[in-house]
């Protein structure tokens, strides 16, 4: 079993302890350090070579983007997962441009941290649905002056569209199953079909792609 080494940057101690505990419980993850400031993170990067950096942005001695940039400069192959309260467009775009692959809001990360870490390590992007809205708007701005492209035929069934809309709103598999009187396995089967049809490999990518193509609305 391959082990992945994790550096955690989070200034709020209770949150840091909670996230660190989730990492330690995962059999494929090893926490090399959990720090609370930019300077501590930079020092940790000199002492360790983590496979992934989990970084907050709002820190007592600066913005976590500085650490992201330094991490990518020192270890070009390192993966970056942002976990923050900042949901404004500037923070999102700045972090992604600095080298972040995934961007989760803390309320989502508390439940999905290790799934997001493993997805990011395997080359996927985990993005909170709220953040996907900003990215969709950004793409639309760039497309306003481009030649109109004919609409793409939606390959999803009506039920798959309904399930994806619930995912975009942040519902869990169990909540979706209860809403439609389905088993959790049936919901997972719908999700697998959605991934295959949209050529994606994560929930955030599915929401992003479907919204970009106009199959669902993020309003």
C-alpha positions as CSV (number, residue, x, y, z in Angstrom):
1,X,0.0,0.0,0.0
2,X,1.4,3.4,-1.0
3,X,1.6,6.0,1.7
4,X,1.1,9.7,1.0
5,X,2.6,12.4,3.2
6,X,0.5,15.3,4.2
7,X,1.3,18.8,5.5
8,X,-1.6,20.6,7.1
9,X,-1.7,24.4,7.4
10,X,-4.6,25.7,9.5
11,X,-4.4,28.5,12.1
12,X,-7.5,27.7,14.2
13,X,-6.3,25.0,16.7
14,X,-9.7,23.2,17.1
15,X,-10.1,23.0,13.3
16,X,-6.5,21.9,12.9
17,X,-6.9,19.1,15.4
18,X,-10.1,17.9,13.8
19,X,-8.6,17.8,10.3
20,X,-5.4,16.3,11.6
21,X,-7.4,13.5,13.3
22,X,-9.2,12.7,10.0
23,X,-5.9,12.5,8.2
24,X,-4.3,10.2,10.8
25,X,-7.3,7.8,10.7
26,X,-6.8,7.2,6.9
27,X,-4.6,4.2,6.3
28,X,-3.0,5.7,3.2
29,X,-2.2,9.1,4.7
30,X,0.6,10.1,7.0
31,X,0.6,13.6,8.6
32,X,4.2,14.9,8.6
33,X,3.2,18.2,10.4
34,X,0.3,20.3,11.3
35,X,1.1,24.0,11.6
36,X,-0.7,27.3,12.1
37,X,1.2,30.0,10.3
38,X,2.8,30.8,6.9
39,X,6.3,30.8,8.5
40,X,5.8,27.5,10.2
41,X,4.6,26.0,6.9
42,X,7.6,27.3,5.0
43,X,9.9,25.8,7.7
44,X,8.0,22.5,7.5
45,X,8.5,22.4,3.7
46,X,12.2,22.6,4.2
47,X,12.1,19.7,6.6
48,X,9.7,17.5,4.8
49,X,8.7,16.7,1.2
50,X,4.9,16.1,1.4
51,X,2.8,14.7,-1.4
52,X,0.0,17.1,-0.6
53,X,-0.3,20.4,1.2
54,X,-3.7,21.2,2.8
55,X,-3.7,25.0,3.2
56,X,-6.0,27.6,4.7
57,X,-5.7,31.1,3.2
58,X,-6.5,33.5,6.0
59,X,-3.5,33.2,8.4
60,X,-2.1,35.4,11.2
61,X,1.1,36.2,9.3
62,X,-0.1,36.4,5.7
63,X,-2.1,34.7,3.0
64,X,-1.7,31.0,2.4
65,X,-1.3,31.6,-1.3
66,X,2.3,32.6,-0.5
67,X,2.9,29.1,1.0
68,X,1.2,27.5,-2.0
69,X,3.5,29.3,-4.4
70,X,6.6,28.4,-2.4
71,X,5.5,24.8,-2.1
72,X,5.1,24.5,-5.9
73,X,8.4,26.1,-6.5
74,X,10.2,23.7,-4.2
75,X,8.3,20.6,-5.1
76,X,6.7,21.0,-8.6
77,X,4.8,17.7,-8.3
78,X,3.2,18.5,-4.9
79,X,-0.6,18.6,-4.9
80,X,-2.4,21.5,-3.2
81,X,-5.8,21.3,-1.5
82,X,-7.2,24.6,-0.2
83,X,-9.5,24.4,2.8
84,X,-10.9,27.8,3.8
85,X,-13.8,30.0,4.7
86,X,-13.0,32.4,1.8
87,X,-15.6,31.9,-1.0
88,X,-15.0,35.1,-2.9
89,X,-14.0,34.9,-6.6
90,X,-10.6,36.7,-6.1
91,X,-9.5,34.2,-3.4
92,X,-10.5,31.2,-5.5
93,X,-8.9,32.4,-8.7
94,X,-5.7,33.5,-6.9
95,X,-5.3,30.2,-5.2
96,X,-5.9,28.1,-8.3
97,X,-3.5,30.3,-10.3
98,X,-0.9,29.8,-7.6
99,X,-1.1,26.1,-8.1
100,X,-4.0,24.7,-6.1
101,X,-5.7,21.7,-7.6
102,X,-8.7,21.6,-5.3
103,X,-10.7,24.1,-3.3
104,X,-13.1,23.2,-0.5
105,X,-15.0,25.4,1.9
106,X,-14.5,24.3,5.5
107,X,-18.1,23.2,6.0
108,X,-17.7,20.7,3.3
109,X,-14.1,19.7,4.3
110,X,-15.2,18.5,7.7
111,X,-17.2,15.7,6.1
112,X,-15.2,15.1,2.9
113,X,-11.6,15.9,3.7
114,X,-10.0,12.5,3.2
115,X,-12.0,11.8,0.1
116,X,-10.9,15.2,-1.3
117,X,-7.3,14.5,-0.4
118,X,-7.3,11.1,-2.1
119,X,-9.1,12.5,-5.2
120,X,-6.5,15.3,-5.5
121,X,-3.6,12.9,-5.1
122,X,-5.1,10.8,-7.9
123,X,-5.2,13.7,-10.3
124,X,-8.8,14.8,-9.8
125,X,-10.1,18.2,-8.6
126,X,-12.4,18.6,-5.6
127,X,-14.2,21.9,-5.7
128,X,-17.1,22.9,-3.5
129,X,-20.3,23.6,-5.5
130,X,-20.4,27.2,-4.3
131,X,-16.9,27.7,-5.8
132,X,-17.9,26.0,-9.1
133,X,-20.5,28.8,-9.5
134,X,-17.7,31.4,-9.6
135,X,-15.7,29.4,-12.1
136,X,-18.7,29.0,-14.3
137,X,-19.4,32.7,-14.3
138,X,-15.7,33.3,-15.1
139,X,-15.9,31.0,-18.1
140,X,-19.1,32.7,-19.3
141,X,-17.4,36.1,-19.2
142,X,-14.7,34.8,-21.6
143,X,-17.3,33.2,-23.9
144,X,-19.4,36.3,-24.3
145,X,-17.5,37.6,-27.4
146,X,-16.9,34.1,-28.8
147,X,-18.9,32.7,-31.7
148,X,-22.0,30.9,-30.6
149,X,-21.5,27.1,-30.2
150,X,-24.5,24.9,-30.9
151,X,-26.1,23.4,-27.7
152,X,-24.8,20.0,-26.7
153,X,-27.4,17.2,-26.4
154,X,-27.8,16.3,-22.7
155,X,-26.8,12.6,-22.4
156,X,-28.2,12.3,-18.8
157,X,-31.5,10.7,-18.0
158,X,-34.2,12.7,-16.1
159,X,-33.3,10.9,-12.9
160,X,-29.6,11.4,-13.4
161,X,-30.2,15.1,-13.9
162,X,-32.2,15.2,-10.7
163,X,-29.5,13.4,-8.7
164,X,-26.9,15.7,-10.1
165,X,-28.9,18.8,-9.1
166,X,-29.1,17.5,-5.6
167,X,-25.3,16.9,-5.5
168,X,-24.8,20.5,-6.7
169,X,-26.8,21.6,-3.7
170,X,-24.5,19.7,-1.3
171,X,-26.8,16.8,-0.5
172,X,-25.2,13.5,0.6
173,X,-25.8,10.1,-1.1
174,X,-28.0,9.1,1.9
175,X,-30.1,12.3,1.7
176,X,-30.5,11.8,-2.1
177,X,-31.5,8.2,-1.6
178,X,-34.1,9.2,1.0
179,X,-35.5,12.1,-1.2
180,X,-36.1,9.7,-4.1
181,X,-37.0,6.6,-2.1
182,X,-34.0,4.8,-3.6
183,X,-31.2,2.7,-2.1
184,X,-27.8,4.2,-1.6
185,X,-26.4,1.7,-4.1
186,X,-28.9,2.9,-6.7
187,X,-27.8,6.5,-6.1
188,X,-24.2,5.4,-6.5
189,X,-25.0,3.6,-9.7
190,X,-26.6,6.8,-11.1
191,X,-23.5,8.7,-10.1
192,X,-21.2,6.2,-11.9
193,X,-23.4,6.7,-15.0
194,X,-23.1,10.4,-14.7
195,X,-19.3,10.2,-14.4
196,X,-19.1,8.0,-17.5
197,X,-21.4,10.1,-19.6
198,X,-19.7,13.4,-18.7
199,X,-16.2,11.9,-18.8
200,X,-15.4,13.0,-15.2
201,X,-14.2,11.3,-12.0
202,X,-15.5,13.3,-9.1
203,X,-18.7,15.0,-7.9
204,X,-17.3,18.5,-8.2
205,X,-16.1,17.8,-11.7
206,X,-19.5,16.5,-12.6
207,X,-21.3,19.6,-11.3
208,X,-18.8,21.9,-13.0
209,X,-19.0,20.1,-16.4
210,X,-22.8,19.8,-16.3
211,X,-23.3,23.4,-15.4
212,X,-20.8,24.5,-18.0
213,X,-22.7,22.6,-20.7
214,X,-26.0,23.9,-19.4
215,X,-27.4,20.6,-18.2
216,X,-28.0,21.9,-14.7
217,X,-28.3,25.4,-13.1
218,X,-26.2,26.5,-10.2
219,X,-28.5,29.4,-9.4
